[in-house]
Amino acid sequence: MPATFVRTGKRVVRCADRLPELFQLARELRPDDFTAEETRTFDALREHVSLGFVEALRAEVAELIDLPAAAMPLDTFQIYGCGPISLHDDRFRYPGVYFVIVVAHSGRLGLVDRTSRAEVHAAGEILLLDPYRKHALVPEGRTAKGYPYERTHSPVRDPAAQFLFLDFDVKRPLLRGRFRDA
């Protein structure tokens, strides 16, 4: 069975210095957008991220995961943030793509599938995620099953429960083998 997500074991280095700054900026500009059970687009950060940075990030990620940079179109680049999220999929919102994620801030949260236990992600870690498959973002040491749905969708204020990531969408045929082989 194909993997839900792939921890590539790779981390950006050349672009890593900006990640803590982006997290702090996100907390200042959009403090209520780190919500439980909902991933939000942090468009307010876009004006603070130059095209040069996005191009450099794309080039570094492409080199590290051995994927042509053109496979990660610049127009698919997004910055997202959230708090803990219970088990779900994003199949209908993101048809035809996998996510190439660079973690900017993980707090004490980790990505899990139906059976895994959460481990914290380092800033700069590169993850591949299949939005068609069930996944969750839960506190370290927890499983998806052991994390209850948070009905209020309230803002999360504790940095340990906040997750910020940079994302490129990649057409499914270009990464399918990596999920099958994981």
C-alpha positions in Angstrom: 0.0 0.0 0.0 1.4 3.4 -0.9 2.6 5.7 1.9 0.5 8.6 3.2 3.6 10.8 3.6 7.3 10.4 3.1 9.9 11.8 5.4 12.7 12.4 2.9 15.5 12.7 5.5 16.5 16.0 3.8 16.5 19.5 5.1 17.0 22.8 3.4 20.1 24.6 4.6 20.7 27.5 2.2 17.1 28.8 2.8 16.8 27.8 6.4 17.7 31.2 7.9 14.4 32.7 6.8 12.2 30.0 8.4 12.2 31.3 12.0 11.7 34.8 10.8 8.7 33.7 8.7 7.2 32.0 11.7 7.6 35.0 13.9 6.1 37.2 11.2 3.1 34.9 10.8 2.5 35.1 14.6 2.6 38.9 14.4 0.6 39.4 11.2 -2.0 36.6 11.5 -2.1 35.4 15.1 -5.6 34.0 14.8 -4.9 32.0 11.7 -3.2 29.2 13.5 -6.5 27.3 14.1 -7.3 23.9 15.3 -8.7 21.6 12.6 -8.1 24.0 9.8 -5.2 24.8 7.6 -5.1 28.4 6.5 -3.2 30.1 3.7 -1.0 32.9 5.0 -1.3 35.3 2.1 -0.2 38.2 4.4 3.3 36.7 4.4 3.6 36.6 0.6 4.6 40.3 0.4 7.4 39.5 2.8 8.8 36.7 0.7 10.6 37.7 -2.5 10.4 35.8 -5.7 14.2 35.3 -5.4 13.6 33.4 -2.1 10.9 31.2 -3.6 13.1 30.4 -6.6 16.1 29.6 -4.3 13.9 27.4 -2.1 12.5 25.6 -5.1 16.0 25.0 -6.5 17.3 23.8 -3.2 14.4 21.4 -2.6 14.6 20.1 -6.2 18.3 19.4 -5.7 17.8 17.7 -2.4 14.9 15.4 -3.4 16.2 14.9 -7.0 13.2 16.4 -8.8 13.4 18.9 -11.7 12.6 22.4 -10.4 10.1 22.8 -13.2 8.0 20.0 -11.5 7.3 22.5 -8.7 5.7 25.5 -10.5 6.3 28.8 -8.8 2.6 29.6 -9.1 1.7 26.7 -6.8 3.9 28.0 -3.9 1.9 28.7 -0.8 2.5 29.4 2.9 0.2 27.6 5.3 -0.4 27.5 9.0 -2.5 25.6 11.4 -2.8 24.0 14.8 -3.4 20.3 15.5 -5.7 18.6 13.0 -7.4 15.3 13.4 -7.5 12.5 10.8 -8.8 13.8 7.4 -8.0 13.9 3.7 -7.8 16.8 1.2 -8.7 14.8 -2.0 -11.4 17.1 -3.3 -9.6 20.3 -2.5 -6.3 19.3 -4.2 -7.0 17.0 -7.1 -4.1 15.7 -9.2 -1.2 16.7 -6.9 1.1 15.7 -4.1 2.5 18.3 -1.7 6.2 19.0 -1.3 6.4 20.6 2.1 9.2 22.5 3.8 8.5 22.8 7.5 9.1 26.3 8.8 7.9 25.6 12.4 6.6 22.4 13.9 6.2 23.2 17.5 5.6 19.9 19.3 3.4 18.6 16.4 4.0 15.8 14.0 2.4 14.4 10.8 0.8 11.0 11.1 -1.2 8.5 9.1 -3.8 6.1 10.5 -1.2 4.0 12.4 2.0 6.1 13.1 3.0 8.0 16.2 3.8 11.7 15.9 7.4 12.9 15.9 8.4 16.5 15.8 9.7 17.8 12.5 12.8 20.0 12.3 12.7 23.4 10.7 13.7 22.9 7.1 12.6 19.3 6.9 11.2 18.3 3.5 8.1 16.1 3.6 6.1 14.6 0.7 2.4 14.3 1.5 -0.4 12.6 -0.4 -3.5 14.7 0.2 -5.7 11.8 -1.1 -4.8 9.7 2.0 -5.9 10.2 5.6 -3.4 12.1 7.6 -3.4 14.2 10.8 -1.2 16.7 12.6 -1.1 15.8 16.3 1.0 16.4 19.4 4.3 14.5 19.7 3.8 10.9 20.8 0.2 10.8 19.9 -1.5 8.8 17.2 -4.4 10.0 15.0 -6.8 7.7 16.8 -5.7 9.0 20.1 -6.3 12.6 19.2 -9.9 13.9 19.5 -11.5 16.2 17.0 -11.5 19.9 18.2 -15.0 21.1 17.5 -14.5 24.8 18.1 -11.8 25.4 15.4 -10.4 28.0 17.8 -7.2 29.9 17.3 -4.2 28.2 18.9 -1.9 30.6 20.7 0.8 28.3 22.1 3.8 28.1 19.7 4.2 24.5 20.6 0.8 23.8 19.0 1.4 25.9 15.9 2.6 24.5 12.5 3.8 26.7 9.6 4.9 25.2 6.3 5.9 26.2 2.8 4.4 24.1 0.0 4.7 23.4 -3.7 2.1 21.2 -5.5 3.6 18.6 -7.8 1.6 16.6 -10.4 0.9 13.1 -9.1 2.7 11.1 -11.8 6.0 12.8 -11.0 6.1 11.6 -7.4 3.9 8.5 -7.4 6.8 6.0 -7.3 8.2 7.6 -4.1 5.0 6.9 -2.2 4.9 3.4 -3.6 8.5 2.7 -2.6 8.3 4.3 0.9 
